[in-house]
């Protein structure tokens, strides 16, 4: 659902509008003189690595999942610690 508000309403209620955007995850169209001038979109949700990977097991065949687990254990035995954080593979 897209909600329309005027620039004046946005200026007077910015905190409330941002709360609505964050909590209700709806798009907000900003209008000035009855013309659309901008859209506010909720940012993508941040997921933990566990949340992001939680459905992966459903897409992998059992043999691939077993191989992944075996390889992960082998890597963790060679290193004393895994690096902290996750690297975004799509960052250039």
Buried (B, 14 or more C-beta within 10 A) or exposed (E): EEEEBBEEBBEEEEEEBBEBBEEEEEEBEBBEEEEEEEEBEBEEEEEEEEEEEEEEEEEEEEEEBEEEEEEEEEEEEEEEEEEEEEEEEEEE
